[in-house]
Amino acid sequence: MKDGPAPQGNRVIKRAVDALMIVACAATVLMAVQVCLDITLRYFFRIALHGTLEIASGYYMVAISFLPIAYLQFRNEHLSVDALVNLLPARLAAAIELVSWTICLAVFSVFCWAGVKKALEKTHALATIDTPAYSIPIWPSYWMVPVGLACAALVALAQILTVAVRLGAGRASGGAEDLR
């Protein structure tokens, strides 16, 4: 479906999206290693690796949940039911895609703003999670939410602009594929 190279500005977006996905993948691997190490130490040596649950839920899961959102938006792989849209004329399908991405942009922006407010609150309080052995600073993980959502909002904005330019030029095909 791609009928030309991606615009120059999208290389920066792609690098940011890829970087967030790499961090999310690294968090997945680190979580698996830490949980396996905790289980192994408990089972064979009766040594508790304090903070595994707190770090997994406070850092790893946040990274795994929010950082890949932009990657999914960039690749247009969010859940969608487009059986009917595929039957429509190309210009109408592109217009519906434009509306859909505009809604995505609005949702990402609102959630990003709420995430920034919460992250500022937790940063100001220097929020921590207590374990039996020590306290773990948790406030930095709150920043992963607005970072992931802000990047997703930028991707949605780039998609909107790409489709709007195509529609304005009288070409309805291309859509999200131009961003890749």
Secondary structure, DSSP 8 states (H G I E B T S, - for coil): ---S---THHHHHHHHHHHHHHHHHHHHHHHHHHHHHHHHIIIII----TTHHHHIIIIIHHHHHHTTHHHHHHTT-S----TTGGGS-HHHHHHHHHHHHHHHHHHHHHHHHHHHHHHHHHHHHT-EEE-SS-EEE-GGGGGHHHHHHHHHHHHHHHHHHHHHHHHHTT----GGGGG-
